[in-house]
Amino acid sequence: MAGDLFLRKRKVERAAFVDGAKRLAAILKNEGVQPDEPIALLLRNDIVFLQAIEACRYVGARYATLNWHGAHGELQHVLEDCGARVLLGHSDLLRPFAEAPPAGVALYAEPTPSEIADAYGVSSDIPPGCKSLPEALAATGPTETVPLPFRGLMAYTSGSTGRPKGIRRKPRADGADQYDVYAGLARMFAKFEAGDHFYTSAPLYHSAPSALSTMALAAGDVDIHIEPKFDPERFLADIERYRITHAYIVPTMMVRMLKLPEAVKTKYDTSSWRFAVTTGSPFPKEIKAQMIDWFGPIFWESYGASEIGFMTLISSEEAMAKPGSVGKIMPGGSAKILDENGEELPPGETGSIYVDLPMFGGFEYTNAEGDLSGQRYGAHASVGDMGYLDEDGYLYISDRKKDMIISGGANIFPAEIEAALIQSPEVADCAVFGAPHAEFGEMIVAAVTAKPGAAPTLESVRAFLDGRIARFKLPAKLDVHDALPREDSGKIFKQRLRAPYWEAAGRRV
């Protein structure tokens, strides 16, 4: 039967999944959760994560996801800020909360599944002070109510420019149920057909994999395969074993796949895989070309933001014809490029990107700090990205405005340098950022990890980049790390790399 859910080799049929979701909905109601209120989730990739999303439909609740990579103090801030009455989490992740229970919050622990406990080397024991979710589900009958309008994810910003802000999605102006919108996007955006198999190993606390998984849920006739942790060869093996048709996969995962030995690359039958979507981090055109050469034109790229949603979509064929573009704005939406004075710019000129996308509804923040007036332009909103539109309406992203380096009066976008640097035979991973410089204002710093047996130097890196990018964009300093601070989603914490430089300079700009 299509629509079942899998965690590694464990299978939950859709009927049992929905029954569990209805029981969880009854538990949430018993704890006093009201429509439009959030519950909080502190879970790694697991079937119960999606079951909680389904349960929220029967309560009319939102779900706030906590990044389990975060420090306890950061997670406490999100929990307090969202105002959840219930925190549902894996047993090992809940331990710090159990030791100092938050006032007015019921803690429900899901024993960390062996598939996850083994992958991360953690315990599955439920800590004292937490309620056992399996026991509560067994003792509670399913709710008999019908689903209420879907409130969806209450995501939190990364906090790179302050404390994380909660993003509360507003209902659509036309009153449409957002769950029906996801069901429509399952066909139009994700190209799902009955009997397809969707795979994700990206963390479900991120908005993009969460949204794709919700589309698969809303489709109703698509199997969902959840992997706790990405492994490039196991992914290829799973495509063959489960006949995976769809996958959410980010460029850092692709780089790991491309580095596999040729014997491994050709070992598995991957012919079933026909759709892959990526978002959240730059998709270098060289990586895209290599993946298309390997698997065919199955790759789609989307430019999105937690505040606004999936804003664009571009196919492999379009990407080859429009190299560097992230596509056109989704149907029903529009984009404007504005200069620093709020004036619209013509095609080809770089400015701040503002998008209006009514299909996902508007948004508001829970604890906005500072003046956000520059984020709005009528119905259009900006999340700080810079780019331009070409004559055909295709959007190109230059970089995050906050990541832009201004050196000697020139605007330099790290993403362009990173896209070239990752191709170096000496470099396994990289990030580029600006550091203070007495003469030029900022200098370009490249942080890299080395490939096995390699020993990159500033001179070798500059020599590799020379001719690939303009010379004024060549790094002035090279930092070699054992590992870069990346999330599983591919997003890098550049602030952690920048901080020592700016702290030493006694300034932030």
Residue pairs with C-beta under 8 A, 6 or more apart in sequence:
1 13
1 14
2 194
2 195
2 196
2 221
2 222
2 223
3 14
3 219
3 220
3 221
3 222
3 223
4 11
4 12
4 13
4 14
4 17
4 223
4 224
5 11
5 12
5 14
5 17
5 47
5 50
5 223
5 224
5 225
5 226
6 12
6 47
6 223
6 224
6 225
6 226
6 242
7 45
7 46
7 47
7 113
7 115
7 226
7 227
7 228
8 115
8 227
8 228
10 47
10 113
10 115
12 20
12 47
14 220
17 47
17 50
17 51
17 54
18 54
19 142
20 51
20 137
21 51
21 52
21 54
21 55
21 57
21 58
22 55
22 58
22 142
22 143
23 137
23 140
23 141
23 142
23 143
24 51
24 52
24 55
24 133
24 137
25 55
25 56
25 57
25 58
25 59
25 142
25 143
25 145
26 140
26 141
26 142
26 143
27 108
27 136
27 137
27 140
28 39
28 55
28 56
28 59
28 61
28 86
29 59
29 143
30 140
31 85
31 86
31 106
32 85
33 39
33 59
33 61
33 85
33 86
34 59
34 60
34 61
35 59
35 60
35 61
35 148
35 151
36 60
36 61
36 62
36 151
37 61
37 62
37 83
37 84
37 85
38 61
38 62
38 63
38 64
38 82
38 83
38 84
38 154
39 52
39 56
39 61
39 62
39 63
39 64
39 84
39 85
39 86
39 87
39 88
40 63
40 64
40 65
40 66
40 78
40 79
40 82
40 84
40 86
40 87
40 88
40 105
41 49
41 52
41 63
41 64
41 65
41 66
41 87
41 88
41 89
41 205
42 66
42 68
42 75
42 87
42 88
42 89
42 90
42 93
42 94
42 97
43 49
43 52
43 68
43 88
43 89
43 90
43 93
43 110
43 204
43 205
44 68
44 90
44 93
44 112
44 116
44 120
44 203
44 228
45 116
45 200
45 201
45 203
45 204
45 226
45 227
45 228
45 229
46 90
46 110
46 113
46 116
46 226
46 228
47 226
48 88
48 110
48 133
49 204
49 226
50 204
50 213
50 217
50 224
50 226
52 63
52 88
53 63
53 210
53 213
53 214
53 217
54 217
55 61
56 62
56 63
56 150
56 151
57 147
57 148
57 150
57 179
58 143
58 145
58 146
58 147
58 148
59 148
60 148
60 149
60 151
61 151
62 151
62 152
62 153
62 154
62 168
62 169
63 152
63 153
63 154
64 78
64 79
64 82
64 84
64 153
64 154
64 155
64 156
64 166
65 153
65 154
65 155
65 156
65 204
65 205
65 206
65 210
66 75
66 78
66 79
66 89
66 205
67 74
67 75
67 156
67 203
67 205
67 487
68 75
68 89
68 90
68 93
68 205
69 487
70 78
72 96
72 97
74 159
74 164
75 97
76 102
77 163
77 164
78 156
78 164
78 166
79 87
79 97
79 102
79 105
80 102
81 156
81 164
81 166
81 366
81 367
82 154
82 156
82 166
82 366
84 105
85 104
85 105
85 106
86 105
86 106
86 108
87 94
87 97
87 102
87 105
87 106
87 107
87 108
88 108
88 110
88 133
89 97
89 107
89 108
89 109
89 110
90 109
90 110
90 111
90 112
90 116
91 109
91 110
91 111
91 112
91 123
91 124
91 125
91 126
91 127
91 130
92 112
92 117
92 122
92 123
92 124
92 125
93 112
94 107
94 109
94 127
94 130
95 127
97 105
97 107
98 107
98 109
98 127
98 128
98 129
98 130
99 127
99 129
101 107
101 129
106 131
107 129
107 130
107 131
108 130
108 131
108 132
108 133
108 136
109 126
109 127
109 130
109 131
109 132
109 133
110 133
110 134
111 124
111 125
111 126
111 132
111 134
112 122
112 123
112 124
113 124
114 124
115 228
116 122
116 228
117 123
117 124
119 228
119 229
120 228
120 229
126 132
147 179
149 171
149 177
149 178
149 179
150 177
150 178
150 179
150 182
151 169
151 178
152 169
152 178
152 214
153 169
153 207
153 210
153 211
153 214
153 306
154 166
154 167
154 168
154 169
155 166
155 167
155 207
155 306
156 164
156 165
156 166
156 167
157 164
157 165
157 167
157 306
158 164
158 491
158 493
159 165
160 402
160 493
160 494
160 495
161 402
162 369
162 370
163 367
163 369
165 365
165 366
165 367
165 368
165 369
166 365
166 366
166 367
167 306
167 307
167 363
167 364
167 365
167 366
168 363
168 364
168 365
168 366
169 178
169 360
169 361
169 362
169 363
170 361
170 362
170 363
170 364
171 178
171 361
172 178
172 181
172 358
172 359
172 361
173 358
173 361
174 358
178 360
178 361
179 218
180 218
181 359
181 360
182 211
182 214
182 215
182 217
182 218
183 215
183 218
183 219
183 220
185 215
185 310
185 359
186 192
186 215
186 216
186 218
186 219
186 222
187 219
188 331
189 215
189 302
189 310
189 313
189 330
190 198
190 212
190 215
190 216
190 246
190 275
190 277
191 246
191 275
192 198
192 215
192 216
192 219
192 222
192 246
194 221
194 222
195 221
195 222
195 223
196 221
196 222
196 223
196 245
196 246
197 222
197 223
197 225
197 242
197 243
197 244
197 245
197 246
197 272
198 212
198 213
198 216
198 222
198 223
198 224
198 225
198 244
198 245
198 246
198 247
198 248
199 225
199 227
199 235
199 238
199 239
199 242
199 244
199 246
199 247
199 248
200 209
200 212
200 213
200 224
200 225
200 226
200 227
200 247
200 248
201 226
201 227
201 228
201 229
201 230
201 235
201 253
201 488
202 208
202 209
202 230
202 248
202 249
202 250
202 253
202 488
202 489
202 490
203 209
203 487
203 488
203 489
204 210
204 213
204 226
206 280
206 487
206 489
206 491
207 304
207 306
208 248
208 279
208 280
208 302
208 304
208 310
208 489
209 248
209 489
211 309
211 310
212 248
212 277
213 224
213 226
216 222
216 224
216 246
217 224
222 246
223 242
225 238
225 242
225 244
227 234
227 235
227 238
229 488
230 253
230 256
230 488
232 253
232 256
232 257
232 259
232 260
233 260
233 264
235 247
235 249
235 253
235 257
236 257
236 260
236 264
236 265
236 267
236 268
236 270
237 268
238 244
239 247
239 268
239 269
239 270
239 272
239 273
240 268
240 269
240 270
240 272
243 272
244 272
244 273
245 272
245 273
245 274
245 275
246 273
246 274
246 275
246 276
246 277
247 273
247 275
247 276
247 277
248 276
248 277
248 278
249 276
249 277
249 278
250 278
250 279
250 280
250 281
250 489
250 490
251 278
251 281
251 282
251 283
251 284
251 287
251 490
252 281
252 429
252 486
252 490
253 490
254 278
254 287
254 291
255 287
255 422
255 429
257 265
257 291
258 287
258 290
258 291
258 294
259 428
265 294
270 295
273 295
273 298
274 298
275 298
275 300
276 295
276 298
276 299
276 300
277 299
277 300
277 301
277 302
277 313
278 299
278 300
278 301
278 302
279 301
279 302
279 303
279 304
279 310
280 304
280 489
280 490
280 491
281 489
281 490
281 491
281 492
282 397
282 415
282 418
282 419
283 301
284 418
284 419
284 422
284 423
285 319
285 323
285 324
285 419
286 419
286 422
286 423
287 422
288 299
288 301
288 316
288 319
289 320
291 299
292 298
292 299
292 316
292 320
296 316
297 315
297 316
297 317
297 320
298 316
299 316
299 319
300 313
300 314
300 315
300 316
301 312
301 313
301 314
301 319
301 326
301 327
302 310
302 311
302 312
302 313
302 314
302 326
302 327
303 310
303 311
303 312
303 326
303 327
303 385
303 395
303 397
304 310
304 311
304 312
305 311
305 383
305 385
307 363
307 381
307 383
308 355
308 357
308 360
308 363
308 381
308 383
309 357
309 359
309 360
310 330
310 360
311 329
311 330
311 333
311 335
311 355
311 357
311 395
312 326
312 327
312 328
312 329
312 330
312 395
313 327
313 328
313 330
314 322
314 325
314 326
314 327
314 328
314 394
315 327
318 325
318 327
318 394
319 325
319 327
322 390
322 392
322 394
324 396
325 390
325 394
325 395
325 396
326 395
326 396
326 397
327 394
327 395
328 393
328 394
328 395
329 335
329 355
329 357
329 393
329 395
330 357
330 359
332 357
332 358
332 359
333 355
333 356
333 357
333 358
333 359
334 355
334 356
334 380
335 353
335 354
335 355
335 356
335 380
335 389
335 395
336 344
336 353
336 354
336 355
336 377
336 380
337 344
337 345
337 349
337 350
337 351
337 352
337 353
337 354
337 387
337 388
337 389
338 344
338 345
338 351
338 352
338 354
338 377
338 382
339 345
339 349
339 351
339 352
340 351
340 352
342 377
345 351
345 388
347 388
347 389
347 390
347 391
348 388
348 389
348 390
348 391
349 388
350 386
350 387
350 388
350 398
350 411
351 386
351 387
351 388
352 382
352 384
352 385
352 386
352 401
353 382
353 385
353 386
353 387
353 395
353 397
354 377
354 380
354 381
354 382
355 380
355 381
355 382
356 378
356 379
356 380
356 381
358 379
363 381
365 372
374 382
375 381
375 382
375 383
376 382
384 400
384 401
384 402
385 397
385 398
385 399
385 400
385 401
386 397
386 398
386 399
386 400
386 401
386 404
386 413
387 395
387 396
387 397
387 398
388 395
388 396
388 398
389 395
389 396
390 396
397 415
398 404
398 413
398 415
398 416
399 413
399 414
399 415
399 416
403 413
403 414
403 415
403 433
403 434
403 494
404 411
404 412
404 413
404 414
404 434
405 411
405 412
405 413
405 414
405 432
405 433
405 434
405 442
405 444
406 412
406 434
406 441
406 442
407 434
407 437
407 440
407 441
407 442
407 443
407 444
407 472
408 440
408 441
408 472
409 441
410 472
412 434
412 444
412 472
412 473
414 431
414 432
414 433
414 434
414 444
416 469
416 473
417 432
417 444
417 446
417 465
417 469
417 473
417 475
418 430
418 431
418 432
420 465
420 468
420 469
421 427
421 430
421 432
421 446
421 448
421 461
421 464
421 465
422 429
422 430
423 468
424 456
424 461
424 464
424 465
425 451
425 454
426 448
426 450
426 451
426 454
426 455
426 456
426 460
426 461
426 464
427 448
427 449
427 450
427 451
427 454
427 456
427 461
428 448
428 449
428 450
428 451
429 448
429 449
429 483
429 484
429 486
430 446
430 447
430 448
430 449
430 484
431 446
431 447
431 448
431 484
431 492
431 494
431 497
432 444
432 445
432 446
432 447
432 475
433 445
433 447
433 494
433 497
433 498
434 442
434 443
434 444
434 445
434 498
435 442
435 443
435 445
435 477
435 498
435 501
435 502
435 505
436 442
436 443
436 501
436 502
436 505
436 507
437 443
437 476
443 476
443 477
444 473
444 474
444 475
444 476
444 477
445 475
445 476
445 477
445 478
445 479
445 497
445 501
446 461
446 475
446 477
446 478
446 479
447 479
447 480
447 481
447 484
447 497
448 456
448 461
448 478
448 479
448 480
448 481
448 484
449 480
449 481
449 482
449 483
449 484
450 456
450 480
456 478
456 480
457 478
458 475
458 477
458 478
461 475
461 478
462 474
462 475
465 473
465 474
465 475
466 474
479 497
484 492
484 497
485 492
485 493
485 496
485 497
486 492
486 493
487 493
502 508
